[in-house]
Amino acid sequence: MSVQASRDLATAFGTASNRRGRYFSFKRLGTPVVIVLVLLALLGWLSSLTLDSIELRTLNWTYVGERTAEHLKLTVIASAIIALIAIPAGIILSRVNSKAVHVVVFSIANIGQSTPAIGLVILLAIMWETGFKVALIGLVAYSVLPVLRNTLVGLQQIDPSLTESARGMGMTPLQVLFRIELPLAVPVIIAGLRTALVFCVGVATVATFINAGGLGDMIVNGLKLQRWPVLITGAVVVSCIALAIDWLAGLAEDFIKPKGI
């Protein structure tokens, strides 16, 4: 392998210590500060209100905590399943040169996202049953496309000279994939995961229509009963969860990606 090729590989990755330096960047503190301020403002506003018996049954720590836990459970499990499905599928597609295969796979992945979220979830419930598992399938179907697409794009945009240099060093195809290609594609893949996570947080609110729980219960009940504190609380908490998850994914991206990308 040439000296220039070795320099290309070194430049592409940087060192672990260089990556750590970006992990706790002060500019990343803005989002959690905003989240805390918004939640404190919400708590202060609710404390100033005189709540009736219906609102008190909903606006208490136990109820809000249970709905939040259900919402997070749906989001985290769906996102994990999406990653397990979409990232390997994107890797396989990057090895397939047939445009017809790409079109077929992306057409299937796009079915969920091209259907309105509430319509997709209710349709699945009619076909199978109501509950957590069906809501999970709906979330995965709706959010898998960004991760699949970004995995493929991230791998395709890698400079071929880098992989050729790695093979020249004697690396096997699996070593090239895990040591060169995936680390360089990390920023694009995580961008897709961040999009999928935010999708999951939003779509999980419609899980209430098929008895799967979540913060959608608060939003729908507040709307039906015209209890605006309940509605606003549910909407604000969902928004804060989406911001927090996106912030955590951003930290993961800064920590994992090689320097210089």
C-alpha positions as a Markdown table, in Angstrom:
| # | Residue | x | y | z |
|---|---|---|---|---|
| 1 | Met | 0.0 | 0.0 | 0.0 |
| 2 | Ser | 1.3 | 3.5 | -0.8 |
| 3 | Val | 2.2 | 6.1 | 1.7 |
| 4 | Gln | -0.5 | 8.4 | 0.4 |
| 5 | Ala | -3.1 | 5.7 | 0.9 |
| 6 | Ser | -2.0 | 5.3 | 4.5 |
| 7 | Arg | -2.3 | 9.0 | 5.1 |
| 8 | Asp | -5.8 | 8.9 | 3.6 |
| 9 | Leu | -6.9 | 6.3 | 6.1 |
| 10 | Ala | -5.3 | 8.1 | 9.0 |
| 11 | Thr | -7.0 | 11.4 | 8.0 |
| 12 | Ala | -10.3 | 9.7 | 7.7 |
| 13 | Phe | -10.4 | 8.4 | 11.2 |
| 14 | Gly | -8.4 | 10.5 | 13.7 |
| 15 | Thr | -7.9 | 9.2 | 17.2 |
| 16 | Ala | -10.2 | 8.2 | 20.0 |
| 17 | Ser | -9.0 | 11.1 | 22.1 |
| 18 | Asn | -9.8 | 13.6 | 19.4 |
| 19 | Arg | -13.4 | 12.2 | 19.3 |
| 20 | Arg | -13.8 | 12.5 | 23.0 |
| 21 | Gly | -13.0 | 16.2 | 22.9 |
| 22 | Arg | -16.2 | 16.9 | 21.1 |
| 23 | Tyr | -18.4 | 14.8 | 23.3 |
| 24 | Phe | -19.2 | 17.4 | 26.0 |
| 25 | Ser | -19.3 | 20.5 | 23.9 |
| 26 | Phe | -20.9 | 23.5 | 25.6 |
| 27 | Lys | -22.9 | 24.3 | 22.5 |
| 28 | Arg | -24.8 | 21.1 | 23.1 |
| 29 | Leu | -26.2 | 22.3 | 26.4 |
| 30 | Gly | -28.8 | 24.6 | 24.8 |
| 31 | Thr | -31.4 | 21.9 | 24.2 |
| 32 | Pro | -31.5 | 20.4 | 27.7 |
| 33 | Val | -31.7 | 23.9 | 29.2 |
| 34 | Val | -34.6 | 24.7 | 26.9 |
| 35 | Ile | -36.3 | 21.5 | 27.9 |
| 36 | Val | -35.9 | 22.1 | 31.6 |
| 37 | Leu | -37.1 | 25.7 | 31.3 |
| 38 | Val | -40.2 | 24.6 | 29.3 |
| 39 | Leu | -41.1 | 21.9 | 31.8 |
| 40 | Leu | -40.6 | 24.3 | 34.8 |
| 41 | Ala | -42.8 | 26.8 | 33.0 |
| 42 | Leu | -45.5 | 24.2 | 32.5 |
| 43 | Leu | -45.3 | 23.1 | 36.1 |
| 44 | Gly | -45.5 | 26.6 | 37.3 |
| 45 | Trp | -48.5 | 27.3 | 35.1 |
| 46 | Leu | -50.3 | 24.2 | 36.2 |
| 47 | Ser | -49.6 | 25.1 | 39.9 |
| 48 | Ser | -51.4 | 28.4 | 39.3 |
| 49 | Leu | -54.6 | 26.8 | 38.1 |
| 50 | Thr | -57.6 | 25.5 | 40.0 |
| 51 | Leu | -58.0 | 22.0 | 38.6 |
| 52 | Asp | -61.3 | 20.2 | 38.6 |
| 53 | Ser | -61.8 | 16.5 | 39.6 |
| 54 | Ile | -61.4 | 15.3 | 36.0 |
| 55 | Glu | -58.1 | 17.2 | 35.5 |
| 56 | Leu | -56.8 | 16.0 | 38.8 |
| 57 | Arg | -57.2 | 12.4 | 37.8 |
| 58 | Thr | -54.9 | 13.0 | 34.9 |
| 59 | Leu | -52.5 | 15.8 | 36.0 |
| 60 | Asn | -50.7 | 13.9 | 38.7 |
| 61 | Trp | -47.2 | 12.4 | 38.8 |
| 62 | Thr | -48.4 | 8.8 | 38.8 |
| 63 | Tyr | -50.6 | 9.1 | 35.7 |
| 64 | Val | -48.2 | 11.3 | 33.7 |
| 65 | Gly | -45.3 | 9.0 | 34.7 |
| 66 | Glu | -47.1 | 5.9 | 33.5 |
| 67 | Arg | -48.1 | 7.5 | 30.2 |
| 68 | Thr | -44.6 | 8.8 | 29.6 |
| 69 | Ala | -43.1 | 5.4 | 30.4 |
| 70 | Glu | -45.5 | 3.7 | 27.9 |
| 71 | His | -44.6 | 6.3 | 25.3 |
| 72 | Leu | -40.8 | 5.9 | 25.8 |
| 73 | Lys | -41.2 | 2.1 | 25.7 |
| 74 | Leu | -43.0 | 2.2 | 22.4 |
| 75 | Thr | -40.4 | 4.7 | 20.9 |
| 76 | Val | -37.2 | 2.9 | 22.2 |
| 77 | Ile | -38.3 | -0.6 | 21.2 |
| 78 | Ala | -39.6 | 0.5 | 17.8 |
| 79 | Ser | -36.3 | 2.4 | 17.1 |
| 80 | Ala | -34.2 | -0.7 | 18.1 |
| 81 | Ile | -36.2 | -2.9 | 15.7 |
| 82 | Ile | -35.9 | -0.3 | 13.0 |
| 83 | Ala | -32.1 | -0.2 | 13.4 |
| 84 | Leu | -31.9 | -4.0 | 13.4 |
| 85 | Ile | -33.9 | -4.2 | 10.2 |
| 86 | Ala | -32.9 | -1.1 | 8.2 |
| 87 | Ile | -29.1 | -1.0 | 8.8 |
| 88 | Pro | -28.4 | -4.6 | 7.7 |
| 89 | Ala | -30.8 | -4.1 | 4.8 |
| 90 | Gly | -29.0 | -1.0 | 3.7 |
| 91 | Ile | -25.6 | -2.7 | 3.9 |
| 92 | Ile | -26.9 | -5.6 | 1.7 |
| 93 | Leu | -28.4 | -3.1 | -0.8 |
| 94 | Ser | -25.1 | -1.3 | -1.0 |
| 95 | Arg | -23.6 | -4.5 | -2.3 |
| 96 | Val | -26.4 | -5.0 | -4.9 |
| 97 | Asn | -25.9 | -3.1 | -8.1 |
| 98 | Ser | -29.4 | -3.8 | -9.5 |
| 99 | Lys | -31.6 | -0.7 | -9.7 |
| 100 | Ala | -34.7 | -2.9 | -9.9 |
| 101 | Val | -33.9 | -4.4 | -6.5 |
| 102 | His | -33.4 | -1.0 | -5.0 |
| 103 | Val | -36.7 | 0.3 | -6.4 |
| 104 | Val | -38.6 | -2.7 | -5.1 |
| 105 | Val | -37.1 | -2.5 | -1.6 |
| 106 | Phe | -37.6 | 1.2 | -1.3 |
| 107 | Ser | -41.2 | 0.9 | -2.6 |
| 108 | Ile | -42.0 | -1.5 | 0.1 |
| 109 | Ala | -40.3 | 0.6 | 2.8 |
| 110 | Asn | -42.1 | 3.7 | 1.6 |
| 111 | Ile | -45.6 | 2.1 | 2.0 |
| 112 | Gly | -45.7 | 2.8 | 5.7 |
| 113 | Gln | -44.6 | 6.4 | 5.4 |
| 114 | Ser | -46.9 | 7.2 | 2.4 |
| 115 | Thr | -49.9 | 6.2 | 4.5 |
| 116 | Pro | -51.2 | 8.6 | 7.2 |
| 117 | Ala | -50.0 | 7.5 | 10.6 |
| 118 | Ile | -53.4 | 7.2 | 12.2 |
| 119 | Gly | -54.8 | 5.4 | 9.2 |
| 120 | Leu | -51.9 | 2.9 | 9.2 |
| 121 | Val | -52.2 | 2.1 | 12.9 |
| 122 | Ile | -56.0 | 1.7 | 12.7 |
| 123 | Leu | -55.7 | -0.5 | 9.6 |
| 124 | Leu | -53.2 | -2.8 | 11.3 |
| 125 | Ala | -55.5 | -3.0 | 14.3 |
| 126 | Ile | -58.4 | -4.0 | 12.1 |
| 127 | Met | -56.3 | -6.7 | 10.4 |
| 128 | Trp | -54.9 | -8.1 | 13.6 |
| 129 | Glu | -55.9 | -6.8 | 17.1 |
| 130 | Thr | -55.5 | -3.7 | 19.3 |
| 131 | Gly | -52.7 | -3.2 | 21.7 |
| 132 | Phe | -49.0 | -2.6 | 22.1 |
| 133 | Lys | -47.6 | -5.1 | 19.5 |
| 134 | Val | -49.8 | -3.7 | 16.7 |
| 135 | Ala | -48.8 | -0.2 | 17.6 |
| 136 | Leu | -45.1 | -1.3 | 17.5 |
| 137 | Ile | -45.6 | -2.7 | 14.0 |
| 138 | Gly | -47.1 | 0.5 | 12.9 |
| 139 | Leu | -44.2 | 2.6 | 14.2 |
| 140 | Val | -41.7 | 0.4 | 12.6 |
| 141 | Ala | -43.5 | 0.4 | 9.2 |
| 142 | Tyr | -43.8 | 4.2 | 9.4 |
| 143 | Ser | -40.3 | 5.0 | 10.4 |
| 144 | Val | -38.0 | 2.5 | 8.7 |
| 145 | Leu | -37.4 | 4.4 | 5.5 |
| 146 | Pro | -35.1 | 7.2 | 6.7 |
| 147 | Val | -32.7 | 4.7 | 8.3 |
| 148 | Leu | -32.7 | 2.4 | 5.3 |
| 149 | Arg | -32.1 | 5.2 | 2.8 |
| 150 | Asn | -29.4 | 6.9 | 4.9 |
| 151 | Thr | -27.5 | 3.7 | 5.5 |
| 152 | Leu | -27.4 | 3.1 | 1.7 |
| 153 | Val | -26.4 | 6.7 | 0.9 |
| 154 | Gly | -23.8 | 6.8 | 3.7 |
| 155 | Leu | -22.1 | 3.7 | 2.4 |
| 156 | Gln | -22.3 | 4.8 | -1.3 |
| 157 | Gln | -20.7 | 8.2 | -0.7 |
| 158 | Ile | -17.5 | 6.7 | 0.7 |
| 159 | Asp | -14.4 | 7.4 | -1.4 |
| 160 | Pro | -13.6 | 4.1 | -3.2 |
| 161 | Ser | -9.8 | 4.8 | -2.8 |
| 162 | Leu | -10.2 | 4.4 | 1.0 |
| 163 | Thr | -11.7 | 0.9 | 0.7 |
| 164 | Glu | -9.1 | 0.0 | -1.9 |
| 165 | Ser | -6.4 | 1.1 | 0.4 |
| 166 | Ala | -7.8 | -1.0 | 3.2 |
| 167 | Arg | -7.9 | -4.1 | 0.9 |
| 168 | Gly | -4.4 | -3.3 | 0.0 |
| 169 | Met | -3.4 | -3.6 | 3.7 |
| 170 | Gly | -4.9 | -7.1 | 3.6 |
| 171 | Met | -8.2 | -6.5 | 5.3 |
| 172 | Thr | -11.1 | -8.9 | 4.6 |
| 173 | Pro | -14.4 | -7.6 | 3.3 |
| 174 | Leu | -15.9 | -7.8 | 6.8 |
| 175 | Gln | -13.0 | -5.8 | 8.3 |
| 176 | Val | -13.3 | -3.2 | 5.6 |
| 177 | Leu | -17.0 | -2.9 | 6.4 |
| 178 | Phe | -16.7 | -2.6 | 10.2 |
| 179 | Arg | -13.4 | -0.7 | 10.4 |
| 180 | Ile | -13.7 | 1.6 | 7.4 |
| 181 | Glu | -17.1 | 1.8 | 5.7 |
| 182 | Leu | -19.5 | 1.9 | 8.7 |
| 183 | Pro | -17.5 | 4.3 | 10.8 |
| 184 | Leu | -17.3 | 6.7 | 7.9 |
| 185 | Ala | -21.0 | 6.3 | 7.2 |
| 186 | Val | -22.0 | 6.9 | 10.9 |
| 187 | Pro | -23.0 | 10.6 | 10.5 |
| 188 | Val | -25.4 | 9.8 | 7.7 |
| 189 | Ile | -26.8 | 6.7 | 9.4 |
| 190 | Ile | -27.3 | 8.4 | 12.7 |
| 191 | Ala | -29.1 | 11.3 | 10.9 |
| 192 | Gly | -31.5 | 8.7 | 9.6 |
| 193 | Leu | -31.9 | 7.2 | 13.1 |
| 194 | Arg | -32.6 | 10.7 | 14.5 |
| 195 | Thr | -35.3 | 11.2 | 12.0 |
| 196 | Ala | -36.8 | 7.8 | 12.8 |
| 197 | Leu | -36.7 | 8.5 | 16.5 |
| 198 | Val | -38.6 | 11.8 | 16.1 |
| 199 | Phe | -41.1 | 10.1 | 13.8 |
| 200 | Cys | -41.6 | 7.3 | 16.5 |
| 201 | Val | -42.2 | 9.9 | 19.2 |
| 202 | Gly | -44.8 | 11.6 | 17.2 |
| 203 | Val | -46.6 | 8.6 | 15.7 |
| 204 | Ala | -46.7 | 6.9 | 19.2 |
| 205 | Thr | -49.3 | 9.5 | 20.2 |
| 206 | Val | -51.8 | 7.8 | 17.9 |
| 207 | Ala | -51.3 | 4.5 | 19.7 |
| 208 | Thr | -54.0 | 5.6 | 22.1 |
| 209 | Phe | -56.6 | 4.9 | 19.4 |
| 210 | Ile | -55.8 | 1.2 | 19.5 |
| 211 | Asn | -55.5 | 0.9 | 23.3 |
| 212 | Ala | -51.7 | 0.9 | 23.4 |
| 213 | Gly | -51.3 | 3.8 | 25.9 |
| 214 | Gly | -48.8 | 6.6 | 25.7 |
| 215 | Leu | -49.1 | 10.3 | 26.0 |
| 216 | Gly | -51.7 | 10.3 | 23.3 |
| 217 | Asp | -54.2 | 9.4 | 26.0 |
| 218 | Met | -53.7 | 12.8 | 27.6 |
| 219 | Ile | -53.9 | 14.7 | 24.3 |
| 220 | Val | -57.1 | 12.9 | 23.1 |
| 221 | Asn | -58.8 | 13.0 | 26.5 |
| 222 | Gly | -58.0 | 16.7 | 26.9 |
| 223 | Leu | -59.4 | 17.4 | 23.4 |
| 224 | Lys | -62.6 | 15.3 | 23.9 |
| 225 | Leu | -63.3 | 16.7 | 27.3 |
| 226 | Gln | -62.1 | 20.2 | 26.5 |
| 227 | Arg | -59.7 | 20.1 | 29.4 |
| 228 | Trp | -57.0 | 22.4 | 27.9 |
| 229 | Pro | -54.5 | 21.9 | 30.8 |
| 230 | Val | -54.5 | 18.1 | 30.1 |
| 231 | Leu | -54.2 | 18.6 | 26.3 |
| 232 | Ile | -51.3 | 21.2 | 26.6 |
| 233 | Thr | -49.5 | 19.0 | 29.2 |
| 234 | Gly | -49.6 | 16.0 | 26.9 |
| 235 | Ala | -48.4 | 18.0 | 23.9 |
| 236 | Val | -45.6 | 19.7 | 25.8 |
| 237 | Val | -44.3 | 16.5 | 27.3 |
| 238 | Val | -44.3 | 14.8 | 23.9 |
| 239 | Ser | -42.4 | 17.7 | 22.4 |
| 240 | Cys | -39.8 | 17.7 | 25.2 |
| 241 | Ile | -39.3 | 13.9 | 24.7 |
| 242 | Ala | -38.7 | 14.4 | 21.0 |
| 243 | Leu | -36.2 | 17.2 | 21.7 |
| 244 | Ala | -34.4 | 15.2 | 24.3 |
| 245 | Ile | -34.1 | 12.1 | 22.1 |
| 246 | Asp | -32.8 | 14.2 | 19.2 |
| 247 | Trp | -30.3 | 15.8 | 21.6 |
| 248 | Leu | -29.0 | 12.4 | 22.8 |
| 249 | Ala | -28.7 | 11.1 | 19.3 |
| 250 | Gly | -26.7 | 14.2 | 18.4 |
| 251 | Leu | -24.3 | 13.5 | 21.3 |
| 252 | Ala | -23.9 | 9.9 | 20.1 |
| 253 | Glu | -23.1 | 11.2 | 16.6 |
| 254 | Asp | -20.5 | 13.5 | 17.9 |
| 255 | Phe | -18.9 | 10.8 | 20.0 |
| 256 | Ile | -18.9 | 8.0 | 17.4 |
| 257 | Lys | -18.1 | 9.7 | 14.1 |
| 258 | Pro | -14.4 | 9.9 | 13.1 |
| 259 | Lys | -12.7 | 13.3 | 13.3 |
| 260 | Gly | -12.9 | 15.5 | 10.2 |
| 261 | Ile | -16.3 | 14.3 | 9.0 |
